């Protein structure tokens, strides 16, 4: 199951600041995953020690197509993972 937990790494100004100052990294994860699965997936994928996982579920936004038909973007779940002091993930 851990192979399907991590979807992508969220690279934003805020996440870059968190990673450089606090050792926290942001990931978009499967919406049905829990904190234990997320921690295990990050530890396996990047060979680091996870100390804390915070999650938030975001609802999709309302959109309109060019023809005016209403639609929605997909819901997603974001996880902010805190690593043990000294551990680092090289993203770039």
HTML snippet that shows the backbone in 3Dmol.js (N, CA, C, O; Angstrom):
<script src="https://3Dmol.org/build/3Dmol-min.js"></script>
<div id="view" style="width:600px;height:400px;position:relative"></div>
<script>
const pdb = `
ATOM      1  N   UNK A   1       0.820  -1.200   0.000  1.00  0.00           N
ATOM      2  CA  UNK A   1       0.000   0.000   0.000  1.00  0.00           C
ATOM      3  C   UNK A   1       0.861   1.259   0.000  1.00  0.00           C
ATOM      4  O   UNK A   1       0.428   2.291  -0.514  1.00  0.00           O
ATOM      5  N   UNK A   2       2.070   1.202   0.564  1.00  0.00           N
ATOM      6  CA  UNK A   2       2.886   2.404   0.700  1.00  0.00           C
ATOM      7  C   UNK A   2       3.318   2.968  -0.655  1.00  0.00           C
ATOM      8  O   UNK A   2       3.652   4.150  -0.745  1.00  0.00           O
ATOM      9  N   UNK A   3       3.319   2.150  -1.705  1.00  0.00           N
ATOM     10  CA  UNK A   3       3.723   2.637  -3.016  1.00  0.00           C
ATOM     11  C   UNK A   3       2.700   3.625  -3.586  1.00  0.00           C
ATOM     12  O   UNK A   3       3.055   4.492  -4.385  1.00  0.00           O
ATOM     13  N   UNK A   4       1.447   3.499  -3.185  1.00  0.00           N
ATOM     14  CA  UNK A   4       0.400   4.362  -3.724  1.00  0.00           C
ATOM     15  C   UNK A   4       0.065   5.530  -2.808  1.00  0.00           C
ATOM     16  O   UNK A   4      -0.849   6.294  -3.116  1.00  0.00           O
ATOM     17  N   UNK A   5       0.770   5.694  -1.698  1.00  0.00           N
ATOM     18  CA  UNK A   5       0.436   6.736  -0.735  1.00  0.00           C
ATOM     19  C   UNK A   5       0.918   8.096  -1.215  1.00  0.00           C
ATOM     20  O   UNK A   5       0.127   9.037  -1.269  1.00  0.00           O
ATOM     21  N   UNK A   6       2.194   8.225  -1.566  1.00  0.00           N
ATOM     22  CA  UNK A   6       2.749   9.509  -1.993  1.00  0.00           C
ATOM     23  C   UNK A   6       2.433   9.753  -3.461  1.00  0.00           C
ATOM     24  O   UNK A   6       2.734   8.922  -4.318  1.00  0.00           O
ATOM     25  N   UNK A   7       1.821  10.904  -3.745  1.00  0.00           N
ATOM     26  CA  UNK A   7       1.508  11.236  -5.131  1.00  0.00           C
ATOM     27  C   UNK A   7       2.532  12.192  -5.711  1.00  0.00           C
ATOM     28  O   UNK A   7       3.095  11.918  -6.771  1.00  0.00           O
ATOM     29  N   UNK A   8       2.791  13.319  -5.035  1.00  0.00           N
ATOM     30  CA  UNK A   8       3.787  14.263  -5.520  1.00  0.00           C
ATOM     31  C   UNK A   8       4.271  15.145  -4.387  1.00  0.00           C
ATOM     32  O   UNK A   8       3.628  15.267  -3.345  1.00  0.00           O
ATOM     33  N   UNK A   9       5.422  15.756  -4.619  1.00  0.00           N
ATOM     34  CA  UNK A   9       6.009  16.679  -3.652  1.00  0.00           C
ATOM     35  C   UNK A   9       5.502  18.072  -3.980  1.00  0.00           C
ATOM     36  O   UNK A   9       5.550  18.496  -5.135  1.00  0.00           O
ATOM     37  N   UNK A  10       5.015  18.787  -2.972  1.00  0.00           N
ATOM     38  CA  UNK A  10       4.493  20.141  -3.171  1.00  0.00           C
ATOM     39  C   UNK A  10       5.632  21.136  -3.012  1.00  0.00           C
ATOM     40  O   UNK A  10       6.119  21.351  -1.902  1.00  0.00           O
ATOM     41  N   UNK A  11       6.059  21.746  -4.115  1.00  0.00           N
ATOM     42  CA  UNK A  11       7.132  22.728  -4.079  1.00  0.00           C
ATOM     43  C   UNK A  11       6.541  24.124  -4.239  1.00  0.00           C
ATOM     44  O   UNK A  11       6.206  24.544  -5.346  1.00  0.00           O
ATOM     45  N   UNK A  12       6.418  24.835  -3.122  1.00  0.00           N
ATOM     46  CA  UNK A  12       5.917  26.203  -3.123  1.00  0.00           C
ATOM     47  C   UNK A  12       6.881  27.052  -2.308  1.00  0.00           C
ATOM     48  O   UNK A  12       7.813  26.526  -1.700  1.00  0.00           O
ATOM     49  N   UNK A  13       6.665  28.346  -2.294  1.00  0.00           N
ATOM     50  CA  UNK A  13       7.520  29.222  -1.496  1.00  0.00           C
ATOM     51  C   UNK A  13       7.423  28.857  -0.015  1.00  0.00           C
ATOM     52  O   UNK A  13       8.428  28.811   0.694  1.00  0.00           O
ATOM     53  N   UNK A  14       6.212  28.602   0.432  1.00  0.00           N
ATOM     54  CA  UNK A  14       6.012  28.260   1.841  1.00  0.00           C
ATOM     55  C   UNK A  14       6.679  26.926   2.186  1.00  0.00           C
ATOM     56  O   UNK A  14       7.330  26.813   3.225  1.00  0.00           O
ATOM     57  N   UNK A  15       6.525  25.924   1.334  1.00  0.00           N
ATOM     58  CA  UNK A  15       7.122  24.618   1.625  1.00  0.00           C
ATOM     59  C   UNK A  15       8.646  24.680   1.567  1.00  0.00           C
ATOM     60  O   UNK A  15       9.316  23.988   2.333  1.00  0.00           O
ATOM     61  N   UNK A  16       9.209  25.500   0.668  1.00  0.00           N
ATOM     62  CA  UNK A  16      10.662  25.665   0.605  1.00  0.00           C
ATOM     63  C   UNK A  16      11.191  26.305   1.880  1.00  0.00           C
ATOM     64  O   UNK A  16      12.246  25.918   2.382  1.00  0.00           O
ATOM     65  N   UNK A  17      10.468  27.274   2.400  1.00  0.00           N
ATOM     66  CA  UNK A  17      10.869  27.932   3.648  1.00  0.00           C
ATOM     67  C   UNK A  17      10.793  26.957   4.821  1.00  0.00           C
ATOM     68  O   UNK A  17      11.694  26.923   5.659  1.00  0.00           O
ATOM     69  N   UNK A  18       9.721  26.164   4.882  1.00  0.00           N
ATOM     70  CA  UNK A  18       9.570  25.172   5.954  1.00  0.00           C
ATOM     71  C   UNK A  18      10.683  24.132   5.908  1.00  0.00           C
ATOM     72  O   UNK A  18      11.211  23.736   6.947  1.00  0.00           O
ATOM     73  N   UNK A  19      11.035  23.693   4.711  1.00  0.00           N
ATOM     74  CA  UNK A  19      12.064  22.659   4.600  1.00  0.00           C
ATOM     75  C   UNK A  19      13.432  23.190   4.991  1.00  0.00           C
ATOM     76  O   UNK A  19      14.216  22.474   5.614  1.00  0.00           O
ATOM     77  N   UNK A  20      13.731  24.436   4.635  1.00  0.00           N
ATOM     78  CA  UNK A  20      15.054  24.973   4.954  1.00  0.00           C
ATOM     79  C   UNK A  20      15.186  25.350   6.425  1.00  0.00           C
ATOM     80  O   UNK A  20      16.260  25.190   7.005  1.00  0.00           O
ATOM     81  N   UNK A  21      14.110  25.850   7.041  1.00  0.00           N
ATOM     82  CA  UNK A  21      14.202  26.321   8.418  1.00  0.00           C
ATOM     83  C   UNK A  21      13.844  25.259   9.455  1.00  0.00           C
ATOM     84  O   UNK A  21      14.484  25.181  10.503  1.00  0.00           O
ATOM     85  N   UNK A  22      12.821  24.435   9.172  1.00  0.00           N
ATOM     86  CA  UNK A  22      12.299  23.517  10.184  1.00  0.00           C
ATOM     87  C   UNK A  22      12.441  22.041   9.834  1.00  0.00           C
ATOM     88  O   UNK A  22      12.126  21.184  10.660  1.00  0.00           O
ATOM     89  N   UNK A  23      12.901  21.731   8.644  1.00  0.00           N
ATOM     90  CA  UNK A  23      13.027  20.331   8.253  1.00  0.00           C
ATOM     91  C   UNK A  23      11.680  19.680   7.994  1.00  0.00           C
ATOM     92  O   UNK A  23      11.506  18.488   8.245  1.00  0.00           O
ATOM     93  N   UNK A  24      10.712  20.469   7.484  1.00  0.00           N
ATOM     94  CA  UNK A  24       9.385  19.958   7.164  1.00  0.00           C
ATOM     95  C   UNK A  24       9.199  19.954   5.656  1.00  0.00           C
ATOM     96  O   UNK A  24       9.587  20.900   4.969  1.00  0.00           O
ATOM     97  N   UNK A  25       8.603  18.884   5.146  1.00  0.00           N
ATOM     98  CA  UNK A  25       8.401  18.725   3.708  1.00  0.00           C
ATOM     99  C   UNK A  25       6.932  18.452   3.431  1.00  0.00           C
ATOM    100  O   UNK A  25       6.278  17.735   4.189  1.00  0.00           O
ATOM    101  N   UNK A  26       6.406  19.025   2.340  1.00  0.00           N
ATOM    102  CA  UNK A  26       4.993  18.902   1.984  1.00  0.00           C
ATOM    103  C   UNK A  26       4.824  17.912   0.840  1.00  0.00           C
ATOM    104  O   UNK A  26       5.571  17.938  -0.139  1.00  0.00           O
ATOM    105  N   UNK A  27       3.832  17.042   0.981  1.00  0.00           N
ATOM    106  CA  UNK A  27       3.515  16.044  -0.034  1.00  0.00           C
ATOM    107  C   UNK A  27       2.025  16.045  -0.289  1.00  0.00           C
ATOM    108  O   UNK A  27       1.231  16.287   0.620  1.00  0.00           O
ATOM    109  N   UNK A  28       1.641  15.773  -1.534  1.00  0.00           N
ATOM    110  CA  UNK A  28       0.246  15.459  -1.817  1.00  0.00           C
ATOM    111  C   UNK A  28       0.142  13.949  -1.726  1.00  0.00           C
ATOM    112  O   UNK A  28       0.923  13.230  -2.350  1.00  0.00           O
ATOM    113  N   UNK A  29      -0.823  13.462  -0.948  1.00  0.00           N
ATOM    114  CA  UNK A  29      -0.920  12.030  -0.661  1.00  0.00           C
ATOM    115  C   UNK A  29      -2.302  11.513  -1.040  1.00  0.00           C
ATOM    116  O   UNK A  29      -3.211  12.289  -1.333  1.00  0.00           O
ATOM    117  N   UNK A  30      -2.445  10.189  -1.030  1.00  0.00           N
ATOM    118  CA  UNK A  30      -3.738   9.572  -1.317  1.00  0.00           C
ATOM    119  C   UNK A  30      -4.748  10.010  -0.263  1.00  0.00           C
ATOM    120  O   UNK A  30      -4.420  10.113   0.919  1.00  0.00           O
ATOM    121  N   UNK A  31      -5.959  10.262  -0.694  1.00  0.00           N
ATOM    122  CA  UNK A  31      -6.959  10.844   0.197  1.00  0.00           C
ATOM    123  C   UNK A  31      -7.388   9.884   1.305  1.00  0.00           C
ATOM    124  O   UNK A  31      -7.877  10.325   2.345  1.00  0.00           O
ATOM    125  N   UNK A  32      -7.212   8.587   1.097  1.00  0.00           N
ATOM    126  CA  UNK A  32      -7.623   7.612   2.112  1.00  0.00           C
ATOM    127  C   UNK A  32      -6.457   7.125   2.975  1.00  0.00           C
ATOM    128  O   UNK A  32      -6.631   6.191   3.757  1.00  0.00           O
ATOM    129  N   UNK A  33      -5.289   7.725   2.854  1.00  0.00           N
ATOM    130  CA  UNK A  33      -4.124   7.290   3.637  1.00  0.00           C
ATOM    131  C   UNK A  33      -4.152   7.931   5.016  1.00  0.00           C
ATOM    132  O   UNK A  33      -4.695   9.021   5.199  1.00  0.00           O
ATOM    133  N   UNK A  34      -3.551   7.232   5.995  1.00  0.00           N
ATOM    134  CA  UNK A  34      -3.474   7.793   7.341  1.00  0.00           C
ATOM    135  C   UNK A  34      -2.036   8.192   7.654  1.00  0.00           C
ATOM    136  O   UNK A  34      -1.133   7.971   6.849  1.00  0.00           O
ATOM    137  N   UNK A  35      -1.830   8.787   8.840  1.00  0.00           N
ATOM    138  CA  UNK A  35      -0.521   9.343   9.181  1.00  0.00           C
ATOM    139  C   UNK A  35       0.558   8.267   9.276  1.00  0.00           C
ATOM    140  O   UNK A  35       1.705   8.507   8.900  1.00  0.00           O
ATOM    141  N   UNK A  36       0.201   7.083   9.775  1.00  0.00           N
ATOM    142  CA  UNK A  36       1.179   5.997   9.892  1.00  0.00           C
ATOM    143  C   UNK A  36       1.642   5.530   8.512  1.00  0.00           C
ATOM    144  O   UNK A  36       2.830   5.281   8.307  1.00  0.00           O
ATOM    145  N   UNK A  37       0.714   5.412   7.571  1.00  0.00           N
ATOM    146  CA  UNK A  37       1.069   4.996   6.212  1.00  0.00           C
ATOM    147  C   UNK A  37       1.938   6.049   5.527  1.00  0.00           C
ATOM    148  O   UNK A  37       2.873   5.708   4.803  1.00  0.00           O
ATOM    149  N   UNK A  38       1.632   7.327   5.754  1.00  0.00           N
ATOM    150  CA  UNK A  38       2.411   8.405   5.149  1.00  0.00           C
ATOM    151  C   UNK A  38       3.839   8.391   5.687  1.00  0.00           C
ATOM    152  O   UNK A  38       4.796   8.501   4.920  1.00  0.00           O
ATOM    153  N   UNK A  39       3.981   8.255   7.002  1.00  0.00           N
ATOM    154  CA  UNK A  39       5.313   8.222   7.611  1.00  0.00           C
ATOM    155  C   UNK A  39       6.127   7.052   7.077  1.00  0.00           C
ATOM    156  O   UNK A  39       7.305   7.207   6.755  1.00  0.00           O
ATOM    157  N   UNK A  40       5.507   5.893   6.984  1.00  0.00           N
ATOM    158  CA  UNK A  40       6.198   4.698   6.481  1.00  0.00           C
ATOM    159  C   UNK A  40       6.624   4.877   5.028  1.00  0.00           C
ATOM    160  O   UNK A  40       7.725   4.479   4.650  1.00  0.00           O
ATOM    161  N   UNK A  41       5.754   5.476   4.211  1.00  0.00           N
ATOM    162  CA  UNK A  41       6.070   5.673   2.795  1.00  0.00           C
ATOM    163  C   UNK A  41       7.232   6.648   2.619  1.00  0.00           C
ATOM    164  O   UNK A  41       8.102   6.420   1.779  1.00  0.00           O
ATOM    165  N   UNK A  42       7.260   7.734   3.401  1.00  0.00           N
ATOM    166  CA  UNK A  42       8.351   8.705   3.304  1.00  0.00           C
ATOM    167  C   UNK A  42       9.664   8.078   3.765  1.00  0.00           C
ATOM    168  O   UNK A  42      10.705   8.287   3.142  1.00  0.00           O
ATOM    169  N   UNK A  43       9.618   7.308   4.854  1.00  0.00           N
ATOM    170  CA  UNK A  43      10.827   6.650   5.361  1.00  0.00           C
ATOM    171  C   UNK A  43      11.387   5.672   4.343  1.00  0.00           C
ATOM    172  O   UNK A  43      12.602   5.603   4.158  1.00  0.00           O
ATOM    173  N   UNK A  44      10.515   4.910   3.675  1.00  0.00           N
ATOM    174  CA  UNK A  44      10.975   3.946   2.666  1.00  0.00           C
ATOM    175  C   UNK A  44      11.519   4.645   1.424  1.00  0.00           C
ATOM    176  O   UNK A  44      12.560   4.255   0.895  1.00  0.00           O
ATOM    177  N   UNK A  45      10.818   5.674   0.960  1.00  0.00           N
ATOM    178  CA  UNK A  45      11.181   6.316  -0.300  1.00  0.00           C
ATOM    179  C   UNK A  45      12.464   7.137  -0.196  1.00  0.00           C
ATOM    180  O   UNK A  45      13.262   7.157  -1.133  1.00  0.00           O
ATOM    181  N   UNK A  46      12.672   7.819   0.941  1.00  0.00           N
ATOM    182  CA  UNK A  46      13.793   8.752   1.046  1.00  0.00           C
ATOM    183  C   UNK A  46      14.853   8.341   2.070  1.00  0.00           C
ATOM    184  O   UNK A  46      15.851   9.045   2.228  1.00  0.00           O
ATOM    185  N   UNK A  47      14.663   7.224   2.766  1.00  0.00           N
ATOM    186  CA  UNK A  47      15.632   6.714   3.757  1.00  0.00           C
ATOM    187  C   UNK A  47      15.923   7.746   4.848  1.00  0.00           C
ATOM    188  O   UNK A  47      17.082   8.047   5.134  1.00  0.00           O
ATOM    189  N   UNK A  48      14.858   8.286   5.455  1.00  0.00           N
ATOM    190  CA  UNK A  48      14.962   9.264   6.534  1.00  0.00           C
ATOM    191  C   UNK A  48      14.085   8.821   7.703  1.00  0.00           C
ATOM    192  O   UNK A  48      13.316   7.869   7.576  1.00  0.00           O
ATOM    193  N   UNK A  49      14.197   9.514   8.849  1.00  0.00           N
ATOM    194  CA  UNK A  49      13.374   9.221  10.018  1.00  0.00           C
ATOM    195  C   UNK A  49      12.322  10.312  10.181  1.00  0.00           C
ATOM    196  O   UNK A  49      12.652  11.496  10.258  1.00  0.00           O
ATOM    197  N   UNK A  50      11.064   9.911  10.232  1.00  0.00           N
ATOM    198  CA  UNK A  50       9.960  10.848  10.375  1.00  0.00           C
ATOM    199  C   UNK A  50       9.586  10.953  11.853  1.00  0.00           C
ATOM    200  O   UNK A  50       9.413   9.939  12.528  1.00  0.00           O
ATOM    201  N   UNK A  51       9.462  12.189  12.353  1.00  0.00           N
ATOM    202  CA  UNK A  51       9.065  12.382  13.749  1.00  0.00           C
ATOM    203  C   UNK A  51       7.605  12.806  13.889  1.00  0.00           C
ATOM    204  O   UNK A  51       6.985  12.558  14.923  1.00  0.00           O
ATOM    205  N   UNK A  52       7.047  13.450  12.847  1.00  0.00           N
ATOM    206  CA  UNK A  52       5.690  13.964  12.963  1.00  0.00           C
ATOM    207  C   UNK A  52       5.065  14.107  11.587  1.00  0.00           C
ATOM    208  O   UNK A  52       5.753  14.417  10.615  1.00  0.00           O
ATOM    209  N   UNK A  53       3.740  13.876  11.505  1.00  0.00           N
ATOM    210  CA  UNK A  53       3.000  14.042  10.255  1.00  0.00           C
ATOM    211  C   UNK A  53       1.725  14.830  10.550  1.00  0.00           C
ATOM    212  O   UNK A  53       0.927  14.440  11.403  1.00  0.00           O
ATOM    213  N   UNK A  54       1.543  15.938   9.838  1.00  0.00           N
ATOM    214  CA  UNK A  54       0.307  16.710   9.924  1.00  0.00           C
ATOM    215  C   UNK A  54      -0.398  16.602   8.578  1.00  0.00           C
ATOM    216  O   UNK A  54       0.243  16.699   7.532  1.00  0.00           O
ATOM    217  N   UNK A  55      -1.733  16.400   8.599  1.00  0.00           N
ATOM    218  CA  UNK A  55      -2.480  16.247   7.361  1.00  0.00           C
ATOM    219  C   UNK A  55      -3.632  17.239   7.298  1.00  0.00           C
ATOM    220  O   UNK A  55      -4.133  17.702   8.322  1.00  0.00           O
ATOM    221  N   UNK A  56      -4.039  17.555   6.076  1.00  0.00           N
ATOM    222  CA  UNK A  56      -5.206  18.396   5.836  1.00  0.00           C
ATOM    223  C   UNK A  56      -5.858  17.953   4.535  1.00  0.00           C
ATOM    224  O   UNK A  56      -5.172  17.676   3.551  1.00  0.00           O
ATOM    225  N   UNK A  57      -7.195  17.888   4.532  1.00  0.00           N
ATOM    226  CA  UNK A  57      -7.938  17.520   3.335  1.00  0.00           C
ATOM    227  C   UNK A  57      -8.537  18.789   2.742  1.00  0.00           C
ATOM    228  O   UNK A  57      -9.208  19.558   3.431  1.00  0.00           O
ATOM    229  N   UNK A  58      -8.284  18.994   1.451  1.00  0.00           N
ATOM    230  CA  UNK A  58      -8.773  20.175   0.751  1.00  0.00           C
ATOM    231  C   UNK A  58      -9.871  19.768  -0.223  1.00  0.00           C
ATOM    232  O   UNK A  58      -9.709  18.821  -0.993  1.00  0.00           O
ATOM    233  N   UNK A  59     -10.988  20.487  -0.186  1.00  0.00           N
ATOM    234  CA  UNK A  59     -12.081  20.238  -1.117  1.00  0.00           C
ATOM    235  C   UNK A  59     -11.757  20.865  -2.465  1.00  0.00           C
ATOM    236  O   UNK A  59     -11.062  21.878  -2.539  1.00  0.00           O
ATOM    237  N   UNK A  60     -12.266  20.257  -3.527  1.00  0.00           N
ATOM    238  CA  UNK A  60     -12.071  20.801  -4.860  1.00  0.00           C
ATOM    239  C   UNK A  60     -12.815  22.111  -5.043  1.00  0.00           C
ATOM    240  O   UNK A  60     -13.824  22.361  -4.384  1.00  0.00           O
ATOM    241  N   UNK A  61     -12.317  22.932  -5.930  1.00  0.00           N
ATOM    242  CA  UNK A  61     -12.938  24.234  -6.178  1.00  0.00           C
ATOM    243  C   UNK A  61     -13.942  24.141  -7.322  1.00  0.00           C
ATOM    244  O   UNK A  61     -13.803  23.313  -8.223  1.00  0.00           O
ATOM    245  N   UNK A  62     -14.951  24.999  -7.270  1.00  0.00           N
ATOM    246  CA  UNK A  62     -15.921  25.082  -8.356  1.00  0.00           C
ATOM    247  C   UNK A  62     -15.291  25.797  -9.544  1.00  0.00           C
ATOM    248  O   UNK A  62     -14.635  26.827  -9.387  1.00  0.00           O
ATOM    249  N   UNK A  63     -15.495  25.247 -10.714  1.00  0.00           N
ATOM    250  CA  UNK A  63     -14.956  25.827 -11.947  1.00  0.00           C
ATOM    251  C   UNK A  63     -16.065  25.860 -12.991  1.00  0.00           C
ATOM    252  O   UNK A  63     -17.119  25.248 -12.816  1.00  0.00           O
ATOM    253  N   UNK A  64     -15.812  26.583 -14.078  1.00  0.00           N
ATOM    254  CA  UNK A  64     -16.716  26.577 -15.222  1.00  0.00           C
ATOM    255  C   UNK A  64     -15.887  26.319 -16.469  1.00  0.00           C
ATOM    256  O   UNK A  64     -14.769  26.817 -16.602  1.00  0.00           O
ATOM    257  N   UNK A  65     -16.444  25.541 -17.372  1.00  0.00           N
ATOM    258  CA  UNK A  65     -15.753  25.275 -18.633  1.00  0.00           C
ATOM    259  C   UNK A  65     -15.933  26.469 -19.565  1.00  0.00           C
ATOM    260  O   UNK A  65     -16.610  27.437 -19.220  1.00  0.00           O
ATOM    261  N   UNK A  66     -15.335  26.397 -20.722  1.00  0.00           N
ATOM    262  CA  UNK A  66     -15.450  27.489 -21.685  1.00  0.00           C
ATOM    263  C   UNK A  66     -16.885  27.674 -22.163  1.00  0.00           C
ATOM    264  O   UNK A  66     -17.291  28.775 -22.535  1.00  0.00           O
ATOM    265  N   UNK A  67     -17.646  26.584 -22.148  1.00  0.00           N
ATOM    266  CA  UNK A  67     -19.039  26.658 -22.570  1.00  0.00           C
ATOM    267  C   UNK A  67     -19.951  27.085 -21.416  1.00  0.00           C
ATOM    268  O   UNK A  67     -21.154  27.251 -21.617  1.00  0.00           O
ATOM    269  N   UNK A  68     -19.404  27.264 -20.218  1.00  0.00           N
ATOM    270  CA  UNK A  68     -20.203  27.692 -19.081  1.00  0.00           C
ATOM    271  C   UNK A  68     -20.743  26.557 -18.235  1.00  0.00           C
ATOM    272  O   UNK A  68     -21.507  26.786 -17.297  1.00  0.00           O
ATOM    273  N   UNK A  69     -20.351  25.325 -18.562  1.00  0.00           N
ATOM    274  CA  UNK A  69     -20.830  24.181 -17.773  1.00  0.00           C
ATOM    275  C   UNK A  69     -20.078  24.126 -16.450  1.00  0.00           C
ATOM    276  O   UNK A  69     -18.853  24.250 -16.434  1.00  0.00           O
ATOM    277  N   UNK A  70     -20.788  23.941 -15.342  1.00  0.00           N
ATOM    278  CA  UNK A  70     -20.103  23.871 -14.044  1.00  0.00           C
ATOM    279  C   UNK A  70     -19.382  22.533 -13.861  1.00  0.00           C
ATOM    280  O   UNK A  70     -19.855  21.488 -14.310  1.00  0.00           O
ATOM    281  N   UNK A  71     -18.240  22.590 -13.200  1.00  0.00           N
ATOM    282  CA  UNK A  71     -17.492  21.382 -12.861  1.00  0.00           C
ATOM    283  C   UNK A  71     -16.697  21.671 -11.597  1.00  0.00           C
ATOM    284  O   UNK A  71     -16.754  22.776 -11.058  1.00  0.00           O
ATOM    285  N   UNK A  72     -15.963  20.684 -11.133  1.00  0.00           N
ATOM    286  CA  UNK A  72     -15.154  20.859  -9.924  1.00  0.00           C
ATOM    287  C   UNK A  72     -13.780  20.247 -10.123  1.00  0.00           C
ATOM    288  O   UNK A  72     -13.626  19.269 -10.854  1.00  0.00           O
ATOM    289  N   UNK A  73     -12.774  20.833  -9.464  1.00  0.00           N
ATOM    290  CA  UNK A  73     -11.462  20.204  -9.434  1.00  0.00           C
ATOM    291  C   UNK A  73     -11.499  19.098  -8.390  1.00  0.00           C
ATOM    292  O   UNK A  73     -12.416  19.050  -7.571  1.00  0.00           O
ATOM    293  N   UNK A  74     -10.527  18.222  -8.410  1.00  0.00           N
ATOM    294  CA  UNK A  74     -10.523  17.070  -7.520  1.00  0.00           C
ATOM    295  C   UNK A  74     -10.160  17.474  -6.085  1.00  0.00           C
ATOM    296  O   UNK A  74      -9.400  18.418  -5.870  1.00  0.00           O
ATOM    297  N   UNK A  75     -10.713  16.749  -5.111  1.00  0.00           N
ATOM    298  CA  UNK A  75     -10.301  16.894  -3.718  1.00  0.00           C
ATOM    299  C   UNK A  75      -8.908  16.307  -3.575  1.00  0.00           C
ATOM    300  O   UNK A  75      -8.530  15.408  -4.326  1.00  0.00           O
ATOM    301  N   UNK A  76      -8.136  16.815  -2.607  1.00  0.00           N
ATOM    302  CA  UNK A  76      -6.820  16.241  -2.363  1.00  0.00           C
ATOM    303  C   UNK A  76      -6.452  16.373  -0.897  1.00  0.00           C
ATOM    304  O   UNK A  76      -7.045  17.158  -0.157  1.00  0.00           O
ATOM    305  N   UNK A  77      -5.464  15.591  -0.495  1.00  0.00           N
ATOM    306  CA  UNK A  77      -4.981  15.587   0.876  1.00  0.00           C
ATOM    307  C   UNK A  77      -3.516  15.985   0.873  1.00  0.00           C
ATOM    308  O   UNK A  77      -2.728  15.474   0.077  1.00  0.00           O
ATOM    309  N   UNK A  78      -3.148  16.909   1.775  1.00  0.00           N
ATOM    310  CA  UNK A  78      -1.779  17.372   1.884  1.00  0.00           C
ATOM    311  C   UNK A  78      -1.210  16.913   3.219  1.00  0.00           C
ATOM    312  O   UNK A  78      -1.894  16.955   4.241  1.00  0.00           O
ATOM    313  N   UNK A  79       0.037  16.478   3.205  1.00  0.00           N
ATOM    314  CA  UNK A  79       0.722  16.062   4.425  1.00  0.00           C
ATOM    315  C   UNK A  79       1.997  16.868   4.579  1.00  0.00           C
ATOM    316  O   UNK A  79       2.771  17.005   3.631  1.00  0.00           O
ATOM    317  N   UNK A  80       2.220  17.407   5.785  1.00  0.00           N
ATOM    318  CA  UNK A  80       3.463  18.087   6.115  1.00  0.00           C
ATOM    319  C   UNK A  80       4.219  17.152   7.053  1.00  0.00           C
ATOM    320  O   UNK A  80       3.765  16.867   8.162  1.00  0.00           O
ATOM    321  N   UNK A  81       5.372  16.682   6.597  1.00  0.00           N
ATOM    322  CA  UNK A  81       6.151  15.675   7.319  1.00  0.00           C
ATOM    323  C   UNK A  81       7.367  16.346   7.952  1.00  0.00           C
ATOM    324  O   UNK A  81       8.139  17.020   7.270  1.00  0.00           O
ATOM    325  N   UNK A  82       7.532  16.157   9.262  1.00  0.00           N
ATOM    326  CA  UNK A  82       8.692  16.682   9.976  1.00  0.00           C
ATOM    327  C   UNK A  82       9.707  15.557  10.137  1.00  0.00           C
ATOM    328  O   UNK A  82       9.365  14.461  10.582  1.00  0.00           O
ATOM    329  N   UNK A  83      10.954  15.833   9.771  1.00  0.00           N
ATOM    330  CA  UNK A  83      12.010  14.835   9.852  1.00  0.00           C
ATOM    331  C   UNK A  83      12.830  15.024  11.128  1.00  0.00           C
ATOM    332  O   UNK A  83      12.830  16.094  11.736  1.00  0.00           O
ATOM    333  N   UNK A  84      13.533  13.948  11.516  1.00  0.00           N
ATOM    334  CA  UNK A  84      14.448  14.010  12.651  1.00  0.00           C
ATOM    335  C   UNK A  84      15.542  15.022  12.357  1.00  0.00           C
ATOM    336  O   UNK A  84      15.969  15.171  11.212  1.00  0.00           O
ATOM    337  N   UNK A  85      15.995  15.719  13.398  1.00  0.00           N
ATOM    338  CA  UNK A  85      17.039  16.739  13.219  1.00  0.00           C
ATOM    339  C   UNK A  85      18.264  16.127  12.544  1.00  0.00           C
ATOM    340  O   UNK A  85      18.756  15.078  12.960  1.00  0.00           O
ATOM    341  N   UNK A  86      18.741  16.786  11.510  1.00  0.00           N
ATOM    342  CA  UNK A  86      19.903  16.296  10.772  1.00  0.00           C
ATOM    343  C   UNK A  86      19.536  15.572   9.491  1.00  0.00           C
ATOM    344  O   UNK A  86      20.361  15.495   8.581  1.00  0.00           O
ATOM    345  N   UNK A  87      18.318  15.035   9.388  1.00  0.00           N
ATOM    346  CA  UNK A  87      17.873  14.366   8.168  1.00  0.00           C
ATOM    347  C   UNK A  87      17.442  15.395   7.139  1.00  0.00           C
ATOM    348  O   UNK A  87      16.972  16.478   7.488  1.00  0.00           O
ATOM    349  N   UNK A  88      17.606  15.049   5.859  1.00  0.00           N
ATOM    350  CA  UNK A  88      17.307  15.978   4.788  1.00  0.00           C
ATOM    351  C   UNK A  88      16.848  15.191   3.573  1.00  0.00           C
ATOM    352  O   UNK A  88      17.309  14.073   3.345  1.00  0.00           O
ATOM    353  N   UNK A  89      15.942  15.770   2.791  1.00  0.00           N
ATOM    354  CA  UNK A  89      15.504  15.187   1.526  1.00  0.00           C
ATOM    355  C   UNK A  89      15.977  16.100   0.410  1.00  0.00           C
ATOM    356  O   UNK A  89      15.651  17.287   0.391  1.00  0.00           O
ATOM    357  N   UNK A  90      16.745  15.548  -0.519  1.00  0.00           N
ATOM    358  CA  UNK A  90      17.205  16.325  -1.671  1.00  0.00           C
ATOM    359  C   UNK A  90      16.146  16.242  -2.766  1.00  0.00           C
ATOM    360  O   UNK A  90      15.958  15.188  -3.373  1.00  0.00           O
ATOM    361  N   UNK A  91      15.459  17.349  -3.015  1.00  0.00           N
ATOM    362  CA  UNK A  91      14.352  17.342  -3.989  1.00  0.00           C
ATOM    363  C   UNK A  91      14.777  17.806  -5.361  1.00  0.00           C
ATOM    364  O   UNK A  91      14.216  17.355  -6.359  1.00  0.00           O
ATOM    365  N   UNK A  92      15.751  18.695  -5.442  1.00  0.00           N
ATOM    366  CA  UNK A  92      16.132  19.235  -6.752  1.00  0.00           C
ATOM    367  C   UNK A  92      17.474  18.688  -7.171  1.00  0.00           C
ATOM    368  O   UNK A  92      17.969  19.024  -8.247  1.00  0.00           O
TER     369      UNK A  92
END
`;
const viewer = $3Dmol.createViewer("view");
viewer.addModel(pdb, "pdb");
viewer.setStyle({}, {cartoon: {color: "spectrum"}});
viewer.zoomTo();
viewer.render();
</script>
